[in-house]
Amino acid sequence: MAEQAKKTVKITLVRSAIGFDKSQKATVQGMGLRKIRQTVELLDTPETRGMIHKVRHLVEVVE
């Protein structure tokens, strides 16, 4: 069988996590985001989607 192409999403931090819950800051760091306007590319998995949903007010997502 042919190997399926892995889908990815680009996530950009647009707001600081300062002033929000500690778990939200940890989620942002867990995605590999350190600075505002930094972009990372992660695999599109249910786990990643859950992280995005938790901090959706802080990030911008491009599929």
mmCIF file as gemmi writes it, N, C-alpha and C atoms, coordinates in Angstrom:
data_model
loop_
_atom_site.group_PDB
_atom_site.id
_atom_site.type_symbol
_atom_site.label_atom_id
_atom_site.label_alt_id
_atom_site.label_comp_id
_atom_site.label_asym_id
_atom_site.label_entity_id
_atom_site.label_seq_id
_atom_site.pdbx_PDB_ins_code
_atom_site.Cartn_x
_atom_site.Cartn_y
_atom_site.Cartn_z
_atom_site.occupancy
_atom_site.B_iso_or_equiv
_atom_site.pdbx_formal_charge
_atom_site.auth_seq_id
_atom_site.auth_asym_id
_atom_site.pdbx_PDB_model_num
ATOM 1 N N . MET Axp A 1 ? 0.826 -1.186 0 1 0 ? 1 A 1
ATOM 2 C CA . MET Axp A 1 ? 0 0 0 1 0 ? 1 A 1
ATOM 3 C C . MET Axp A 1 ? 0.871 1.25 0 1 0 ? 1 A 1
ATOM 4 N N . ALA Axp A 2 ? 0.349 2.278 -0.64 1 0 ? 2 A 1
ATOM 5 C CA . ALA Axp A 2 ? 1.075 3.545 -0.692 1 0 ? 2 A 1
ATOM 6 C C . ALA Axp A 2 ? 0.963 4.259 0.649 1 0 ? 2 A 1
ATOM 7 N N . GLU Axp A 3 ? 2.041 4.882 1.022 1 0 ? 3 A 1
ATOM 8 C CA . GLU Axp A 3 ? 2.047 5.616 2.29 1 0 ? 3 A 1
ATOM 9 C C . GLU Axp A 3 ? 1.31 6.937 2.105 1 0 ? 3 A 1
ATOM 10 N N . GLN Axp A 4 ? 0.386 7.23 3.02 1 0 ? 4 A 1
ATOM 11 C CA . GLN Axp A 4 ? -0.395 8.46 2.917 1 0 ? 4 A 1
ATOM 12 C C . GLN Axp A 4 ? 0.46 9.668 3.282 1 0 ? 4 A 1
ATOM 13 N N . ALA Axp A 5 ? 0.184 10.773 2.604 1 0 ? 5 A 1
ATOM 14 C CA . ALA Axp A 5 ? 0.912 12.01 2.906 1 0 ? 5 A 1
ATOM 15 C C . ALA Axp A 5 ? 0.451 12.533 4.257 1 0 ? 5 A 1
ATOM 16 N N . LYS Axp A 6 ? 1.4 12.94 5.072 1 0 ? 6 A 1
ATOM 17 C CA . LYS Axp A 6 ? 1.083 13.471 6.396 1 0 ? 6 A 1
ATOM 18 C C . LYS Axp A 6 ? 0.664 14.931 6.247 1 0 ? 6 A 1
ATOM 19 N N . LYS Axp A 7 ? -0.532 15.252 6.749 1 0 ? 7 A 1
ATOM 20 C CA . LYS Axp A 7 ? -1.005 16.624 6.685 1 0 ? 7 A 1
ATOM 21 C C . LYS Axp A 7 ? -0.408 17.419 7.839 1 0 ? 7 A 1
ATOM 22 N N . THR Axp A 8 ? -0.129 18.676 7.576 1 0 ? 8 A 1
ATOM 23 C CA . THR Axp A 8 ? 0.421 19.54 8.613 1 0 ? 8 A 1
ATOM 24 C C . THR Axp A 8 ? -0.397 20.823 8.692 1 0 ? 8 A 1
ATOM 25 N N . VAL Axp A 9 ? -0.26 21.507 9.824 1 0 ? 9 A 1
ATOM 26 C CA . VAL Axp A 9 ? -0.876 22.815 10.006 1 0 ? 9 A 1
ATOM 27 C C . VAL Axp A 9 ? 0.21 23.78 10.455 1 0 ? 9 A 1
ATOM 28 N N . LYS Axp A 10 ? 0.104 25.024 10.007 1 0 ? 10 A 1
ATOM 29 C CA . LYS Axp A 10 ? 1.031 26.066 10.433 1 0 ? 10 A 1
ATOM 30 C C . LYS Axp A 10 ? 0.339 26.873 11.52 1 0 ? 10 A 1
ATOM 31 N N . ILE Axp A 11 ? 1.019 27.007 12.641 1 0 ? 11 A 1
ATOM 32 C CA . ILE Axp A 11 ? 0.461 27.698 13.804 1 0 ? 11 A 1
ATOM 33 C C . ILE Axp A 11 ? 1.358 28.887 14.116 1 0 ? 11 A 1
ATOM 34 N N . THR Axp A 12 ? 0.745 30.072 14.234 1 0 ? 12 A 1
ATOM 35 C CA . THR Axp A 12 ? 1.482 31.293 14.524 1 0 ? 12 A 1
ATOM 36 C C . THR Axp A 12 ? 0.958 31.887 15.819 1 0 ? 12 A 1
ATOM 37 N N . LEU Axp A 13 ? 1.857 32.242 16.714 1 0 ? 13 A 1
ATOM 38 C CA . LEU Axp A 13 ? 1.483 32.894 17.965 1 0 ? 13 A 1
ATOM 39 C C . LEU Axp A 13 ? 1.222 34.366 17.678 1 0 ? 13 A 1
ATOM 40 N N . VAL Axp A 14 ? 0.002 34.84 17.944 1 0 ? 14 A 1
ATOM 41 C CA . VAL Axp A 14 ? -0.348 36.231 17.651 1 0 ? 14 A 1
ATOM 42 C C . VAL Axp A 14 ? -0.573 37.057 18.916 1 0 ? 14 A 1
ATOM 43 N N . ARG Axp A 15 ? -0.766 36.408 20.048 1 0 ? 15 A 1
ATOM 44 C CA . ARG Axp A 15 ? -0.926 37.117 21.319 1 0 ? 15 A 1
ATOM 45 C C . ARG Axp A 15 ? -0.065 36.435 22.367 1 0 ? 15 A 1
ATOM 46 N N . SER Axp A 16 ? 0.361 37.226 23.337 1 0 ? 16 A 1
ATOM 47 C CA . SER Axp A 16 ? 1.176 36.698 24.417 1 0 ? 16 A 1
ATOM 48 C C . SER Axp A 16 ? 0.312 35.871 25.367 1 0 ? 16 A 1
ATOM 49 N N . ALA Axp A 17 ? 0.915 34.87 25.981 1 0 ? 17 A 1
ATOM 50 C CA . ALA Axp A 17 ? 0.208 34.027 26.95 1 0 ? 17 A 1
ATOM 51 C C . ALA Axp A 17 ? 0.266 34.619 28.356 1 0 ? 17 A 1
ATOM 52 N N . ILE Axp A 18 ? 0.933 35.772 28.503 1 0 ? 18 A 1
ATOM 53 C CA . ILE Axp A 18 ? 1.018 36.428 29.811 1 0 ? 18 A 1
ATOM 54 C C . ILE Axp A 18 ? -0.38 36.851 30.228 1 0 ? 18 A 1
ATOM 55 N N . GLY Axp A 19 ? -0.721 36.564 31.464 1 0 ? 19 A 1
ATOM 56 C CA . GLY Axp A 19 ? -2.032 36.951 31.984 1 0 ? 19 A 1
ATOM 57 C C . GLY Axp A 19 ? -3.092 35.883 31.818 1 0 ? 19 A 1
ATOM 58 N N . PHE Axp A 20 ? -2.75 34.801 31.145 1 0 ? 20 A 1
ATOM 59 C CA . PHE Axp A 20 ? -3.685 33.702 30.974 1 0 ? 20 A 1
ATOM 60 C C . PHE Axp A 20 ? -3.289 32.561 31.905 1 0 ? 20 A 1
ATOM 61 N N . ASP Axp A 21 ? -4.117 31.554 31.948 1 0 ? 21 A 1
ATOM 62 C CA . ASP Axp A 21 ? -3.899 30.393 32.806 1 0 ? 21 A 1
ATOM 63 C C . ASP Axp A 21 ? -2.532 29.755 32.525 1 0 ? 21 A 1
ATOM 64 N N . LYS Axp A 22 ? -1.892 29.236 33.559 1 0 ? 22 A 1
ATOM 65 C CA . LYS Axp A 22 ? -0.577 28.604 33.411 1 0 ? 22 A 1
ATOM 66 C C . LYS Axp A 22 ? -0.62 27.434 32.44 1 0 ? 22 A 1
ATOM 67 N N . SER Axp A 23 ? -1.736 26.712 32.428 1 0 ? 23 A 1
ATOM 68 C CA . SER Axp A 23 ? -1.827 25.562 31.525 1 0 ? 23 A 1
ATOM 69 C C . SER Axp A 23 ? -1.859 26.019 30.064 1 0 ? 23 A 1
ATOM 70 N N . GLN Axp A 24 ? -2.407 27.207 29.806 1 0 ? 24 A 1
ATOM 71 C CA . GLN Axp A 24 ? -2.415 27.726 28.437 1 0 ? 24 A 1
ATOM 72 C C . GLN Axp A 24 ? -1.008 28.126 28.012 1 0 ? 24 A 1
ATOM 73 N N . LYS Axp A 25 ? -0.248 28.699 28.922 1 0 ? 25 A 1
ATOM 74 C CA . LYS Axp A 25 ? 1.139 29.048 28.619 1 0 ? 25 A 1
ATOM 75 C C . LYS Axp A 25 ? 1.946 27.777 28.352 1 0 ? 25 A 1
ATOM 76 N N . ALA Axp A 26 ? 1.704 26.745 29.136 1 0 ? 26 A 1
ATOM 77 C CA . ALA Axp A 26 ? 2.39 25.472 28.935 1 0 ? 26 A 1
ATOM 78 C C . ALA Axp A 26 ? 2.004 24.85 27.596 1 0 ? 26 A 1
ATOM 79 N N . THR Axp A 27 ? 0.767 25.005 27.188 1 0 ? 27 A 1
ATOM 80 C CA . THR Axp A 27 ? 0.313 24.473 25.907 1 0 ? 27 A 1
ATOM 81 C C . THR Axp A 27 ? 1.015 25.178 24.754 1 0 ? 27 A 1
ATOM 82 N N . VAL Axp A 28 ? 1.125 26.498 24.846 1 0 ? 28 A 1
ATOM 83 C CA . VAL Axp A 28 ? 1.824 27.271 23.817 1 0 ? 28 A 1
ATOM 84 C C . VAL Axp A 28 ? 3.281 26.821 23.73 1 0 ? 28 A 1
ATOM 85 N N . GLN Axp A 29 ? 3.928 26.652 24.866 1 0 ? 29 A 1
ATOM 86 C CA . GLN Axp A 29 ? 5.317 26.2 24.869 1 0 ? 29 A 1
ATOM 87 C C . GLN Axp A 29 ? 5.431 24.771 24.354 1 0 ? 29 A 1
ATOM 88 N N . GLY Axp A 30 ? 4.435 23.94 24.665 1 0 ? 30 A 1
ATOM 89 C CA . GLY Axp A 30 ? 4.437 22.558 24.2 1 0 ? 30 A 1
ATOM 90 C C . GLY Axp A 30 ? 4.335 22.44 22.692 1 0 ? 30 A 1
ATOM 91 N N . MET Axp A 31 ? 3.723 23.439 22.056 1 0 ? 31 A 1
ATOM 92 C CA . MET Axp A 31 ? 3.647 23.457 20.594 1 0 ? 31 A 1
ATOM 93 C C . MET Axp A 31 ? 4.935 23.979 19.975 1 0 ? 31 A 1
ATOM 94 N N . GLY Axp A 32 ? 5.854 24.467 20.804 1 0 ? 32 A 1
ATOM 95 C CA . GLY Axp A 32 ? 7.133 24.945 20.303 1 0 ? 32 A 1
ATOM 96 C C . GLY Axp A 32 ? 7.158 26.423 20.006 1 0 ? 32 A 1
ATOM 97 N N . LEU Axp A 33 ? 6.151 27.153 20.476 1 0 ? 33 A 1
ATOM 98 C CA . LEU Axp A 33 ? 6.084 28.592 20.232 1 0 ? 33 A 1
ATOM 99 C C . LEU Axp A 33 ? 6.726 29.341 21.387 1 0 ? 33 A 1
ATOM 100 N N . ARG Axp A 34 ? 7.639 30.251 21.077 1 0 ? 34 A 1
ATOM 101 C CA . ARG Axp A 34 ? 8.351 31.006 22.107 1 0 ? 34 A 1
ATOM 102 C C . ARG Axp A 34 ? 8.112 32.502 22.006 1 0 ? 34 A 1
ATOM 103 N N . LYS Axp A 35 ? 8.053 33.03 20.78 1 0 ? 35 A 1
ATOM 104 C CA . LYS Axp A 35 ? 7.928 34.471 20.576 1 0 ? 35 A 1
ATOM 105 C C . LYS Axp A 35 ? 6.688 34.778 19.742 1 0 ? 35 A 1
ATOM 106 N N . ILE Axp A 36 ? 6.17 35.987 19.896 1 0 ? 36 A 1
ATOM 107 C CA . ILE Axp A 36 ? 5.036 36.43 19.1 1 0 ? 36 A 1
ATOM 108 C C . ILE Axp A 36 ? 5.468 36.489 17.639 1 0 ? 36 A 1
ATOM 109 N N . ARG Axp A 37 ? 4.59 36.083 16.758 1 0 ? 37 A 1
ATOM 110 C CA . ARG Axp A 37 ? 4.792 35.977 15.31 1 0 ? 37 A 1
ATOM 111 C C . ARG Axp A 37 ? 5.698 34.823 14.909 1 0 ? 37 A 1
ATOM 112 N N . GLN Axp A 38 ? 6.055 33.958 15.838 1 0 ? 38 A 1
ATOM 113 C CA . GLN Axp A 38 ? 6.81 32.758 15.491 1 0 ? 38 A 1
ATOM 114 C C . GLN Axp A 38 ? 5.827 31.736 14.937 1 0 ? 38 A 1
ATOM 115 N N . THR Axp A 39 ? 6.231 31.033 13.904 1 0 ? 39 A 1
ATOM 116 C CA . THR Axp A 39 ? 5.386 30.031 13.261 1 0 ? 39 A 1
ATOM 117 C C . THR Axp A 39 ? 6.048 28.668 13.355 1 0 ? 39 A 1
ATOM 118 N N . VAL Axp A 40 ? 5.23 27.658 13.686 1 0 ? 40 A 1
ATOM 119 C CA . VAL Axp A 40 ? 5.7 26.28 13.683 1 0 ? 40 A 1
ATOM 120 C C . VAL Axp A 40 ? 4.767 25.456 12.808 1 0 ? 40 A 1
ATOM 121 N N . GLU Axp A 41 ? 5.29 24.363 12.296 1 0 ? 41 A 1
ATOM 122 C CA . GLU Axp A 41 ? 4.501 23.461 11.472 1 0 ? 41 A 1
ATOM 123 C C . GLU Axp A 41 ? 4.422 22.127 12.191 1 0 ? 41 A 1
ATOM 124 N N . LEU Axp A 42 ? 3.197 21.725 12.541 1 0 ? 42 A 1
ATOM 125 C CA . LEU Axp A 42 ? 2.982 20.485 13.281 1 0 ? 42 A 1
ATOM 126 C C . LEU Axp A 42 ? 2.077 19.552 12.489 1 0 ? 42 A 1
ATOM 127 N N . LEU Axp A 43 ? 2.188 18.265 12.78 1 0 ? 43 A 1
ATOM 128 C CA . LEU Axp A 43 ? 1.294 17.293 12.148 1 0 ? 43 A 1
ATOM 129 C C . LEU Axp A 43 ? -0.141 17.542 12.581 1 0 ? 43 A 1
ATOM 130 N N . ASP Axp A 44 ? -1.066 17.335 11.659 1 0 ? 44 A 1
ATOM 131 C CA . ASP Axp A 44 ? -2.489 17.538 11.937 1 0 ? 44 A 1
ATOM 132 C C . ASP Axp A 44 ? -3.049 16.274 12.585 1 0 ? 44 A 1
ATOM 133 N N . THR Axp A 45 ? -2.946 16.206 13.917 1 0 ? 45 A 1
ATOM 134 C CA . THR Axp A 45 ? -3.44 15.062 14.674 1 0 ? 45 A 1
ATOM 135 C C . THR Axp A 45 ? -4.514 15.539 15.644 1 0 ? 45 A 1
ATOM 136 N N . PRO Axp A 46 ? -5.297 14.628 16.195 1 0 ? 46 A 1
ATOM 137 C CA . PRO Axp A 46 ? -6.294 15.034 17.193 1 0 ? 46 A 1
ATOM 138 C C . PRO Axp A 46 ? -5.666 15.708 18.41 1 0 ? 46 A 1
ATOM 139 N N . GLU Axp A 47 ? -4.46 15.289 18.775 1 0 ? 47 A 1
ATOM 140 C CA . GLU Axp A 47 ? -3.782 15.9 19.916 1 0 ? 47 A 1
ATOM 141 C C . GLU Axp A 47 ? -3.425 17.355 19.625 1 0 ? 47 A 1
ATOM 142 N N . THR Axp A 48 ? -2.889 17.588 18.426 1 0 ? 48 A 1
ATOM 143 C CA . THR Axp A 48 ? -2.532 18.949 18.034 1 0 ? 48 A 1
ATOM 144 C C . THR Axp A 48 ? -3.78 19.816 17.945 1 0 ? 48 A 1
ATOM 145 N N . ARG Axp A 49 ? -4.849 19.274 17.398 1 0 ? 49 A 1
ATOM 146 C CA . ARG Axp A 49 ? -6.104 20.022 17.293 1 0 ? 49 A 1
ATOM 147 C C . ARG Axp A 49 ? -6.641 20.404 18.672 1 0 ? 49 A 1
ATOM 148 N N . GLY Axp A 50 ? -6.484 19.516 19.637 1 0 ? 50 A 1
ATOM 149 C CA . GLY Axp A 50 ? -6.917 19.809 21.003 1 0 ? 50 A 1
ATOM 150 C C . GLY Axp A 50 ? -6.105 20.94 21.612 1 0 ? 50 A 1
ATOM 151 N N . MET Axp A 51 ? -4.798 20.947 21.343 1 0 ? 51 A 1
ATOM 152 C CA . MET Axp A 51 ? -3.941 22.024 21.838 1 0 ? 51 A 1
ATOM 153 C C . MET Axp A 51 ? -4.327 23.354 21.196 1 0 ? 51 A 1
ATOM 154 N N . ILE Axp A 52 ? -4.6 23.323 19.899 1 0 ? 52 A 1
ATOM 155 C CA . ILE Axp A 52 ? -5.004 24.538 19.193 1 0 ? 52 A 1
ATOM 156 C C . ILE Axp A 52 ? -6.315 25.059 19.76 1 0 ? 52 A 1
ATOM 157 N N . HIS Axp A 53 ? -7.247 24.155 20.016 1 0 ? 53 A 1
ATOM 158 C CA . HIS Axp A 53 ? -8.552 24.554 20.545 1 0 ? 53 A 1
ATOM 159 C C . HIS Axp A 53 ? -8.413 25.222 21.917 1 0 ? 53 A 1
ATOM 160 N N . LYS Axp A 54 ? -7.489 24.733 22.714 1 0 ? 54 A 1
ATOM 161 C CA . LYS Axp A 54 ? -7.308 25.268 24.066 1 0 ? 54 A 1
ATOM 162 C C . LYS Axp A 54 ? -6.777 26.703 24.042 1 0 ? 54 A 1
ATOM 163 N N . VAL Axp A 55 ? -5.951 27.031 23.071 1 0 ? 55 A 1
ATOM 164 C CA . VAL Axp A 55 ? -5.363 28.373 22.993 1 0 ? 55 A 1
ATOM 165 C C . VAL Axp A 55 ? -5.759 29.092 21.696 1 0 ? 55 A 1
ATOM 166 N N . ARG Axp A 56 ? -6.951 28.843 21.221 1 0 ? 56 A 1
ATOM 167 C CA . ARG Axp A 56 ? -7.391 29.392 19.938 1 0 ? 56 A 1
ATOM 168 C C . ARG Axp A 56 ? -7.448 30.912 19.924 1 0 ? 56 A 1
ATOM 169 N N . HIS Axp A 57 ? -7.534 31.534 21.089 1 0 ? 57 A 1
ATOM 170 C CA . HIS Axp A 57 ? -7.547 32.997 21.176 1 0 ? 57 A 1
ATOM 171 C C . HIS Axp A 57 ? -6.143 33.593 21.116 1 0 ? 57 A 1
ATOM 172 N N . LEU Axp A 58 ? -5.117 32.768 21.157 1 0 ? 58 A 1
ATOM 173 C CA . LEU Axp A 58 ? -3.735 33.239 21.147 1 0 ? 58 A 1
ATOM 174 C C . LEU Axp A 58 ? -3.003 32.928 19.839 1 0 ? 58 A 1
ATOM 175 N N . VAL Axp A 59 ? -3.552 32.018 19.048 1 0 ? 59 A 1
ATOM 176 C CA . VAL Axp A 59 ? -2.85 31.556 17.85 1 0 ? 59 A 1
ATOM 177 C C . VAL Axp A 59 ? -3.689 31.753 16.592 1 0 ? 59 A 1
ATOM 178 N N . GLU Axp A 60 ? -2.989 31.673 15.465 1 0 ? 60 A 1
ATOM 179 C CA . GLU Axp A 60 ? -3.621 31.723 14.158 1 0 ? 60 A 1
ATOM 180 C C . GLU Axp A 60 ? -3.201 30.447 13.428 1 0 ? 60 A 1
ATOM 181 N N . VAL Axp A 61 ? -4.147 29.795 12.774 1 0 ? 61 A 1
ATOM 182 C CA . VAL Axp A 61 ? -3.868 28.496 12.154 1 0 ? 61 A 1
ATOM 183 C C . VAL Axp A 61 ? -4.109 28.571 10.653 1 0 ? 61 A 1
ATOM 184 N N . VAL Axp A 62 ? -3.149 28.034 9.888 1 0 ? 62 A 1
ATOM 185 C CA . VAL Axp A 62 ? -3.279 27.912 8.441 1 0 ? 62 A 1
ATOM 186 C C . VAL Axp A 62 ? -3.113 26.443 8.109 1 0 ? 62 A 1
ATOM 187 N N . GLU Axp A 63 ? -4.096 25.894 7.42 1 0 ? 63 A 1
ATOM 188 C CA . GLU Axp A 63 ? -4.041 24.461 7.078 1 0 ? 63 A 1
ATOM 189 C C . GLU Axp A 63 ? -3.336 24.224 5.773 1 0 ? 63 A 1
